[in-house]
Amino acid sequence: MVTKYLLERTRARAWSAKIPGPTAAVVPAWQAAVSGLGASSFSTTTAIASTSCLLRSTAFTKRTGTASKTMTTTTTRPFSSSTQPLSSSSSSPPFLWKLQVLPSVQAALDAQQPVVALESTLVAHGMPFPDNLELYQRVAQLLRDRGVEPATIALCNGACRIGLTPAELSDLAQAATTTPGRVVPKCSTRDLPIVLAQQQEQLESSRSDSTATAAVPNHLLWGATTVASTMVLAHAAGISTFVTGGIGGVHRGAEDSMDISADLLQLAQTPVVVVSAGIKSILDIRKTLEVLETYSVPVVSYQCDDFPAFFSPHSQVPSPARVDHASTIARAFCLSQQLFSNSTTSSSFRSSGPGMLVGVPNDDPAGAAVEDAIQAALARAKELNITGRDVTPFVLKQVAEQTQGDSLRSNQHLVERNAVVGAEIAKAICQIQRQQYRRHLGVVVPVGHGNNHNSKGKNNDDHQEHFHASSSSSSSTPPARIVVMGGIIVDRVAQPLPSHKLLLYTSNPATCTESDGGVGRNIAETLGRLGSRPLLYSAVGGNDHTSTYHHHHSSSASADTGEEEKENDIMALTRSSGLLHRLVHECGVQITSESLVVVPQAYTPCYLAVLDSEGDLHTALCANTEHVFPAIAIPSVAVWKHAQYLVVDANLSLTTLAKTVQQAYENNVLVFLEPTSVPKAAHIGNYYDSTSKTTILEFVGMASPNVAELVALVRGHSDTEPDELTQIEDDDGQIRALCRTLLLEKMNLDRPKEEIHLFVTQGAKGVLHACRRLPKNLGTFSTKADHDDGVAPTDDIVFCHYHPSFSGTSNAPTTDASEIPEEDEVVVVANTTGAGDTFTGALLHALLQGHSMDTAIRFGMSAAVVSLACPDRAVSPKLSPHYPPLLPPIITQKPSMHMPQ
């Protein structure tokens, strides 16, 4: 009953929960089911038994339609051998499954680059040392030379490993062949939970034994995966291509012994392309193909008519299908997956579709001598009563001895050839999947360069109205003067009804809206609506399915765009498709195949904001960012050639953020940082790369934090007490002191002769502009607006405060900030979620137009006021190249790295 309960609960959930820590680990759905049983009804023995059942069910590889199956996580250093319990709950047993992905493999998967799985049996049992290690090194290099990341799969110290370090590979290669007393068990699918449990118990026992030596970390416990188990773990990690030597099948005499390899059953239920030299010649090839036909597994031979027989390309058994190109194999595999993913009658036995078997002929076969040796070895194995899975290694060893190493060399050659073909298949699958996801999401890439987007969201050039999803970034990347990198998020905002105060710890009557959001996206939308045509680098999820998505239009927008836009009021598309469609067609934002990454099996991040009755943010939550935002790509060199500004929000991973701002800085592109949140600002303020001895802030020329983010940037932590933060917010002197510290000690330190700017947003109090002036400009100001007290500054930091109720955009000489009337107009506050982003986008738009910094700040605040009045969107659709009005600039030349005064 316990096992049945676990399986039923598991099938209703997806693999979604992740446990952080130095050792990467992923928690499957059945942990939640376990927790519902209670400690009294669950034992370690039951856990192992249930795990075995899970492996035989599709719950191990199944995903549901309501949650993502993100089963891989990345560590930031080589994996340790720690097997500490992953569950801190005392009412449930320690979680036994751990899937650890090598950082280089995870990086390739996150970037949607091709990865090929390799079975560890090839290293542990295929051939003697050092031939086994040298073969693997050659195979890995063949893959890398073709742009494919190799991932050897094995069990190690109680965990499932996806990718091994060079030192670990060397240890595995020697463990079963040269080290007395060390045993590397051969693990098929059924053996995975047993071997893992034994390894975990052995390590735990050694740690608890006070007499245990320190030898455990230096004595890795290995399990070598077979074709079947490698397929299971490869699919769990998101790898779709697997290269091996040959597969198992129906053994000779199976009508009496019932000896049929688990490889065939796994091919029937695990969507992985298995590239092999065919079916091992010691097996019954014809019966094996019959079984695969019964299981509806697509089987093809590569550029030959017979299905290959491992050493020999000729088996005298016709192949079910001949395919001459890797691209055809990739397309067939993807079509197979679509067939079963779209089927409404798919059973639990095959909810993800079958795998695919590719037979690659060995073009350097050992010939008749090897075949004769195989037959002799088979007869000898029968005499010695060697059966089952022990036959293959025995026969291979006998054949190697009888043929004086010819079979070993032929075996090595066929594996290398399989790797070459497998690499091409993996690349082709990767390309098709990228195209499918982009087409599925409606990603549109402008054809050609310099498209002009008018105020109505339509293209001025009839020849440029066609869009396509392109896989070539170099030919489709348009020149952009401003590049924005950051998050695309679905915003959900809830606010109490008018006259209702927000009450905690209970439900509140409220209005709820859903709209497009994300700091980077909002800034890009503002720039696009104003006419600056930004290029947006971001990422979205590929799992965003929704039947209808209500697309809100303002009355002014609908009046301008007419019936064509009205037809899109309800979009029966994916959520991400709607987001991208609106960005390009309505807002004038540029998106290319290089700048947008679609993360399979992930959902576009969602932001949930709860506002108080005044429209100010009370609290907010954000989900799915850890699966999507790390995939955002770094712009190519070609992008930097045209860009003058780079805007980055802190949703990027710290590594990507650090690399990007440094590249922009080195290419004379001014970096504008939007800290996004207090925790992220703290991470940025505390970031230090010990290798390059650099920080993030030293490459930043402009930043727009609020007061809390300013504190976190300076202090490098987010632990400031609320009372102290409130005190700082009310003390202009402390705020200015923090600005001085940031400007003088952290930002843009390598270029002290360049201006740097802080725009501290203070809500209803407005914006405090702090500028580290050029030394030559000190004491030369002609107006008092450059400094608040009307006295020439004595150092190189100048402050000016702007009140939000002032919305003028005149280029007339500026006046003292104290002369700005605070009540000259009423600022309507309906929604504060996008005001800061609108301010940033509008400010940069004005600078791109050649306006002074004073005019740019005032224009930014005017645009922010417009968005504040928009109740259901972060950025108001009223923004356009003509609204708010911005007079022609006094300075018309191209803006330089030195901001116009």
N, C-alpha and C positions, 0 to 999 in steps of 0.2 A: 504493500500500500504506500509505503514511504517513497519508493522509486516512482510509482505511478503519479503520486502527488507532485514530485519534483518535475517530472517530464511535462505534466499538464501545465504547471505554473511557468515552466521555462518557455514553452512554445508560445505563451501569451506575451512574452517580453523580448526585448532585443538586448544585445551586448552594448551597454551604454555607460555603465559606471566605471570610473577610473580612480585608482588610488595613487596619489602622488608619493614621491620618495626617491631616494638615490637609485633604487633598482626599479626599473619600469615594470608595471604590472597592470593587468586589465581584469576587471571583475565581470564574469558572465552573468546572464540572467538568473541562473539557478541559485545564486547566493541569496537573492531576495526570497526565493521560494524556501530555501533552507531556514531563513530567519523566521518564517511563519510557523515552523514546526515546533520550535522551542527546544531547549537543551535536553529535556528528558526523553524526547522521541528521536534523537539523532545521535549516531555514534560515528567514530572514525571509520569503522568498517563499512557502515552504510554510505558514508561519503565517497569512499573508493568505489563501491559497487554502483552508486548512482552516477559517478563520473564515467564509468565504463559504459553504462547505458546511454549516457549523453553522447558519447563518441559514436555509438552505433545509430543514433537518431540524427535527424537533420537539425536538431536544436543547436548543435555545435556550430553549424554553418548558416543557420537560417536567420534572416532578418524580417522584421515586420514592417508594415507600411506606416507605422506611427512613431517609430524611433529609429535613430541611426545605429548602425553596427560599426562603431569605431573600436577596433580590437588591437590597434597597434599604438604604442607610445614610444617616445624617444628618451633615452638617457643622455645626459650631458657628459658622461665619462665612461670608460670601459666598464662593462658589467662586473659587479662583484659576485661572490658566491654566497651571498647572504640568502638565507631562507627563513627569515623572521616571519611569523604569522602576519598575514595581511589584514586580518580582521581584528579590531579592538573590542568587539562585542563579547561579553562573557556568556551570553545566552546562545551563541552559535559557535560552531567549530571553526578553527583557522581555515582560511580559504586556500585550497590546494593548487589551483591552476595559476600559472604565471606565464605570460607570453612576453618575452623580452626581445626587442628589436634593436639591432645594432644602429647607432646614430647615422652612419652613412647610408644604410638601407632606408631608414625612416625618412631621411632628407630627400632621397630619390622618390619615395612614394608620395611625400607631401608635395613635391614639385611636379608630380604626374610624369615622372621620367620612368623609362622601362627598367624593370628588375626581373632577373631570372633566378629561380630557386634551384639549388643543387642539393642532392641527398647526401647525408653524411656517411651512409654505407659505402659510397664510392671512395671515401677517404679511409674509413675504418676497416673495411672487409674486402674491398675490390682487388687490391694488389699489395705487395709488400712495401715496406718503407725502405728507401725514400721515394720509390717510384710513385706511391700514392700521393704524397705531398707535392712532388714536382708536377704531376699531372694536374692536380687541382690548381696550382699556381699558373700553369699555362692556360687552363680553361678560364680562370678568372681574368687573366690578362686579355685573352681573346674577347671576352665580353666587354671589358672596360674599353678596349680599343675601338669598339663599335658603339660606345655610348650607353652601355648597359651595366647596371650595378649587379654583381653576383651576391647571392644570399644563401650561404650554406645553412641547412636546417638540421638541428640536433637537439638532444636532451642533454642538459648539463646542470649538475648540482640541483636537481629537483625543479628545473624550469625548462620551458620550451624556448629554444633559442632560434631567432631568425637573423642569421648572420653571425660570423665568428671572427675574432681578431686573428692576426697572423700567429701570435703566440699560442692561442687556443687551437688553431688548426694544426700546428706542429705537434702539440701535445696529443691531440686526437689521433693524428697519423701514426704516432709512436705507441700509443697506449695499448692497442690490440696486437701489435706486431713485434715490439722490441722490449717491452717492459714486463718482466715476469710478475705474475700475480695480479696483474690488472686485466679486467674483463670489460669489454665493451659490448653489451647486449645488442642484438639486432631487433629493432622495435618496429613491428607493424602497427596498424591502428589499434588493435585490441591490446597491445602491450604498453601503450603510452601511459595510461593511469597507473598500471602496476609498477612500471619502472620508476615513474616519477615519485610514487608513494615510497618505494624502497629507498630512493636517493634522499628524499626529504627526511625520512626517519633515521637514516644512517648519519646524516649531518647533524640532526638534532641530538641524537644519542652521543655523538662525539663532542658536541659543545657542552652537554650536561655532565659528561664524565670528567671528573676533576683530574683524572690521570691521562686524559687525552693530550696528545702532543699537538704542536702547532702545524702538523703536516697537512691538515685537512685543506686549507686554502691552496696548497701546492699540489694536491692530489685530486684533480678534477674527476668527478664521477660522470661518465659519459653514457649516452644511449644513442646508437646510430639508427637513423630513420630510414625506412624502406620507401619504395615508390608510393605506397598507399598512405603511410603516415606523413610523408613529406607533402603530398597533395593536400591533406587536411590542414596542416599547419601553414602551408603557403597560402591557401585560400583564407584562412583566419587572419593572416597578416595583410591581405589585399594584393597578393601576387598572383598573376594569372598565367604565367609561363614557367614551366619546369623542365629542365634538361637532365636527362639521365643516360645510362648506357642502354639497357634493355628492360622491358617490363616482365613481370610474372604473368602466368596464364594458366591454362588447363594442362596439367601434367600428363605425361603418357601413362595410360592405364588408369585415368581418373574415373572410368566407369566402375572400377573396383574400389579404388582408394578414396574417391570423392575429393581428391587433392586439387583444389582450384585456388589460385592466388587471390588474396584480398585486394590486389591491385585492380581487378576487374570490377568488383563491387564499388570500390572507391571512385573509379572512373565514371561509374553510372550516376553518382550522386554528388560529385565535387567539381565545380566549374573551373577546371584548370587545363591548359593545353600541355600535354605530356609529349615532349620531343625525345624520341628514342631511336635506336637502330633497329627497331622492330621488336618482335617477340623472340625471346631467347631460344636458340635452336635446340635446346634440350627439351623443349616443350612441344605440345601438339598445337601447331600454329593454326591449322584449319578449325579445330574445335574452339580454340581461343577466340577466333574471329566470329564464330557462331554465337558464343556467349555475349560478346560485345554487341552483336546485332540485336540479340534478345533484349539487352539493356538499352538499346537505342543510343549507343555511344557513337558519335561520328568518328570514322576511321579513314585516314588517307595515307597514301604513300607519296613521298616527295620525289618527283621527277623519275619515277620508275613504275613499271606495271605490276610486278610481283610485290607482295608485301615482304619487306626485308626480314631476313632470318638472323639478325645480330651480326655474326661474322661475315655472312654471305649476303649479297644483295638479291640472290635468287633463292626463293623458297618453293617454287613451283605452285604456289598458292596465289591466285589472282587477288590483287588489292581491291577492296570495296570501291575505292575511288583514287584516281591519280590527280595530283595537284602540282603544278610547276612553279608557283610563285608564293612567297611568304605572305604577300598581301591578300591572296585568295584564302589562305588558311585563316588569317586574322579575321577577314570579313565573315567567313563561315562560322567561326567561333562566336563572334559577336551576334550574328543572326540567331544562332542556337540559343544564346542567353536571352535574347529578346523574346524568342518564341515562348520559352518557359516562364519568363518573368511576366509576360502578358496573359498567360493562360489562366483562365478562371477555374480550371479543373485540376490544377496541379496538386498533387497529394503531398503529405508530409514526407513521403519517401524521397521525393525529388522536387523540392520547392525552389531550388536555385538553378536547375538545369544540369545536364551531364557535363563531363569534361570532354576532351577531344584527344585522340591518339594520332600522332604523326610519326610515320615510319620513314627514317632517313637511311638510304642505302649506304653501307660502308664501301667507299670507293677504293679501299686498299685491303681487300679481304685476305684472310689467310688461305682460303681456297680449300681444295679437297683434303689436304693433309690435316687441317684443323678439324674438318668435319669427321674424318676417320678417327681422329683422336677423341672427339666428343663421343662418338658411338662406343669406343673402347672404354672410356671413362664411365659411361652410363652402365655398361655391363659390369664393370668393377664395383660400382656403387651398389648394384643389386646384390652382388656376391657378399658385400660387407654389410648388407641390410641398412644402408644409409637411405633415409627417406625424407620427404617433406622439404622444408626450407634449407636443410643441411646439404641437399644434393648439389645445389648450384655452386657454392664455394668449393665443394670437393671436386666437382667436375672441372671447374676453372683452374684449380690448382694442378690437377692431373694433366689437363691439356697443356698448361704452361710448361710443365716438365717434359712432356713428350714432344712438344714442338720446339723445344729449346728457346723459348721466349718469343716465338713468332706470334702466338696468340696474345701475349701481353702487349706487344707493340701494336698489334691490330686493334686490341681493345682500347688502348690509349688513343689511337687515331680516330676511331669511330666516336669516342666521347668528344674529342675536339671538333670533329665535323658537326656533331649534333649541336654543340655550343654555338657554332657559327650560324647554323640555320635557326636555332632557337633565339639568338639575338635579333635576327631580322624579323622573326614572328613577333617577338615581344615589342619591338619598335613599331611594327605595323598595328598591333592591337592598341598600343598606347595612343597612336595618332588617331585611329578611328574613334576611340573612346573620348578623346578630347573634342573631336569634331561633333560627336553625337551629343555630348553634354552642352556644347555651345549652341548647337542647333536647337536642342531641347529647351534651352533657357532663352532663346531668342537673341543671342549675342549678335550685335551688328557692328561691322567694321567698315568705316568709310573707304570707298575705293578712291585712291589717289590722295592728293595732299591739298591742304589749304581750303577745306570746305568752309564756306561762310554760312553761318547759321543765323537766320534773321529772327526778329522778335516773335514771330508766330510759330517758331519751332520747325520751319520748313527750310529746305535747302534752296538757295538762290540759283544754283546751277542745275538745270534739268538733267544734265549728264551725270551728276553726282548724286542722284536720288536713289541709286541702287546700292544696297548694302549686302555684304556677304560675310560668312564666318570663315576666316582665313587662318591657316596654320602657319603662315609665313609672317613672322613679325617684322622682318627687315623691310619687306615691300609694303606693309600696311601701316607702319608707324608714322602718323602725321607729325609735322613739326609743330611743337607747342611751346609758347613762351613761358607757360606755367604748368608744372606737373604737381598733381596731388596724389599722395599715397595714404591710404587709410581704409577704415572699415565701411562696409555696406551692411546696414542693420535694418531689420523691421522694427519700427518704433510702435509701441503700444503705450498710450497715455491715458490714465484714469484721473479724474478730478471730481471732487464732491459737487453736487448740484448747487446752484446759486442759493445763498442763504443757509447752506448746510456747512457747519464746521467739520473739519476732518477729525474723526474720533478714532483713537487707536484701540487695538484689541477687539474690534468688532467690525461688522460690515457697514458700509456707507452707501447711501444712494448717490450714484455718480454718472457721469458721462464718460464713455470710453471711445477712443479713436485708434485707428491703426493707419500708419503712414510710413513712407520711406524715410529712413534715417541713417545714422552713422556719422561721426564727426567728419571724416574725410569726404564722404558722399555729400554731406550738407554743404561743405565748403565748395566742393566742385559744382554742385547745383547752383549756388549763389554766383560763382564766377561765370558759369555757363549762361544763366539767365541774363546776366548783365552784359554778356557778349564777349567774354575773354577766351572762350573755347579751351578750357583746361583739358589735359590728358590725365585720366584717372587710372591709377594702379590699385587694384583691390582684388578681393576673392569672394566667392559666394558658394553656397552648398548646392549639391546636385540632387538632393532628396526632397526639395520643397514642392510637394504636391498639394494643390488645393483646387477644389472644383470651380469656385468663383472667387474673384478678387475684386472688390468694389474700388473703383478708381475715381477719386474725388476731383472735380474740376471747379475752379472758381468761376463766377459768372463772367468775369472779364475774359478769362481764358477761353471759355466756351464761345463767347461772342466772337472772338478773333478767329478761332479755328473752325467753326461751323460744324457741318454734319460729319466730316471725316473724323473729328475727335469724339463726337457724341457716340459714334459706333464703338468706341473703346471704353465706354463708361463701365461696362462689366467685362472683365477680361477672363475668359475661360482658359487661363494659362497657369503655369507655375508661378509662385510668388516671386522667385528670382527673375523670371522672364519679365514680369511686369516692372520690377525695379529697373532693370537694364533698359527696357524699352522706353520708359519715361525719361531716364537720364539722357538718352541719345536723341530721341525724337522731340521731346518737349523742352529739355533744359539746355541742349547744345553742348553736352559733355562728350568728349572723345573717349572711346573705349576700343582697344585693339586686342587681337589675339595674344599679343605679348603682355598687355597690361592687365588682363583679366584672367584669373585662375579659377576654375571650377573644381571643387573638392568633392570627389565621389563619396557616396555613403555618408554625407554630412549635411547638416541643415544650415541655412543662412542664419547668422546670429540674430537674436531677438533681444530688444531692449524694452523693459517694462518700467515706466515711470509713474509714480504716484505724486500728484500735485496737491498742494493744500488749496484752501478756498480762495486764496489770493493769486493762484497760478504759479506759485514758486515750488521748486522741487522739494518734496519731503523725503523721498527715498527712491532708489532705482535698483533694478536687477538686470543683469545681462547674461545670456546663455549662449552656448555653442561657440564662443570666441576661440577657445583653445584648440578647436579642430579646424578652423577655417583661416583665421588671421595669420598664423605662421606660414601659410602657403603663399602669401602675397610676394610677388616677384620684384627683384631689383631692376630698375630701368637699365637699358643697354647704353652703350657709349654714344650711339647715334642720338638718343634722346637728350643727353646732356649738351650736345652741340647747339641745340636750338633753345634750350631752357634758360630763363633768367631767374626764376624762382622755383623752389621745391617746397611744398607744404606737406608736412608729415604729422599724422596724429599718432598717439602713443599706443594705438591698437596693434601696431607692428610688433613682432618679436624683437627683443633687445638686440639680438645678433643682426637681424635684417636692418633694424633702425640704425645701428652703429655703422654698418657697412655703407648704407645708403647715404647718410649725411656726410660721411667722409668722402665718398666718391663725388657727391655734389659739390662739396667744398673745394676739392682738388680741381674740379672743372669750372670753378668760378661761378657756381650757381648759389644764390643766397638761400639759406635754409630757414624756413619759418616752422617753428615747433608749436603744436597744439597739444598740451599735456594730457587732455582728455579726462583724467580722474586723479584723485589724490594718491592712491596706491601706485598707479603707473608713473606719476610724476616723481614719487619717491624712488622707484626703481631707476628712473633716468638720472636723477640727481646722485644716486649712489653707484652708478655704473662705472666700471673701470676695467679696461682690457689690459691684463698684465703682459700680454705678448707684444702688442703695439704701443703699450703705455699711453693709451688715449682714453678720453671720455666721450660721451655723446654731446654734452653741452658745449665743448670747446669748438665744435663745428657749426653751432647754431648762431645765426645773425639776428633773428627775431623770434619772439615767443609771446604767447597770449594766455597766461595762466590766470585763474582767479586767485583770491588771497590764500585759500587753503592749499592750492597747488603750488603757489609761490613758496609757501613755507616748506612744503615737501621737497621741492627742487633744491632749496638751499640746504636743508637739514639732511636730506637723503633718507628720510623715514616718514612714515605716516602715523606715528604714535602721538602726535600732539594732542593734548587733552582738549576737549570741547570748550572748557572755560577759558583756557589760554588762547585758543583760536578766536573765540569771540572777542577777547580783549585786543588781540592783534587787529582784527577787522575794524575795531572802533578807534584804533590808534594810528593815525596817518604817519606819525614819526616812525613807528616800528615797520610799517609797510615799506616806507622809503629806505629804511636801513637794510631790509631784506633785498630790495631792488639793487642797492649799491653792492651788496655782497655778491649777488648773482652776476651782475654786469662786470664787476671788476675782478672777481676771483674765479669765475667758472665759465663764462660764455666767451667764445671767439678769442681765446687767449693768444693764439698764434699770430693774430693780425691786429695788434693794438691800435693801428692807425685807421681802422675802419669803424664806422658807426655800427652800433648794435642797439636794438630797441626792445623794450618790454611794454606790453599793453596789458596792464593788470585790470581785469574786468571786475567791477564791484557791484553788480546788480543795479539797484535803484540809485546808487551813488555815482554811477557812471564808469569812466575809464581813466585810470592813471597811466599816463605815458611817461616812461623813464627812458632816457637816451644817453648812451655814452658817446659824447660828441667827439669829433675830430679835434685834436689839440689846436689846430690853426683857427678853428671857429670859436674858441672860448673867448668870452668877453667882447664879442663883435656883434651882438644881437641888436637889431634896430627896433624891435617891438618887445613889449613886456610879456607877450604870450609865451615866449620861449622859457620863461621861468615864473613861478607863481608869485614871488614876492617883489617883482619889479627891479631886482638887483642882479647885476651880472654875476653868474655863478663863479665860485672860487675853485671848483674842481671840474672834472670832466663829466659829471652826471647832471643832467637837467631834467626837471619834472614839469609836467603840465597836466592839469586835471580837466576832464571834459564831462559836463553834466548831461545825462541822457535826454533831457527834455529839449535840448537845442538840436535842431535838425537842419540848420543852414548849411549850404554847400558853396558859399561865395568864395571867390578867389581874392576878395578884397583883403587888405592887410588885417591880420588877426588882432584881436584885442585881449586884454587881460581876462584870464579865465573867470575872475570874480565878477566881470561885467556880463557874463552870460546869464540871461534871466532864467531862473529855475522854474517859473510858472508861466512861460510864454505860450505853452500849449500843453494839452493833456495827453499823456502817453497811455494808450490803451494796452493793457496787459492781459491777453487771453491765453498765452502759451509761451513759456520761457525756454523750451527745450532746444530751440535752434537759434536763439538770438546771438549767442556768442559766435557760433559758426558763421552766421550771416555777417556779423561785424568783420570777422577775419576775411571772408571772401570779398566783401565790398571794399575793404581797405586795400587789399592787394590789387583789386581791379583798378582802383583809382591810381595806385602807384604805377601799374602797367601803362596807364594812359598818360603818364608823365606829370601827375599832379604833385603838389608839395605834400609833406607828411601831415601837416595841419589839416589840409583839405581832405586828405585820404581818411584821417581819423573821423572827421566830422561826417564824411559821406558814409563811412562804415557804420556810424551810430544811427544815421538816418535810415539806412537799410535795415538795421537791427530793429528799429522802431516799427517798421513795416511788418517784419516777421513776428514781433511781439503781439501784434493785433490779429494774427492768423490763428484761429482756434484749433484747427485740425491738421496742421502741417508744421514741421520744424522750420522750413523755409517757405516764405510766402510766394505763391505763384504770381503775385502782382509785380515782382521784381522784373525789370526788363532793361534793355539798353537806354530807355528813356525815362525810367522811373526807379528810384527817386532821381530827380534831375541832377545832372552833373555838368557844370559848365566846361567849355573847352579849357584845357590846361594852359597855364602860362609857359610851362616847360614842355616842349614838344619833342625833344631829342630822345633817343633810346635810353631808358633808365640804366644806370650802371650799378656796380656793387655798392657805391656810395649813394645813400638815399638823397633825393632832391630836398633842398631846404625850403 
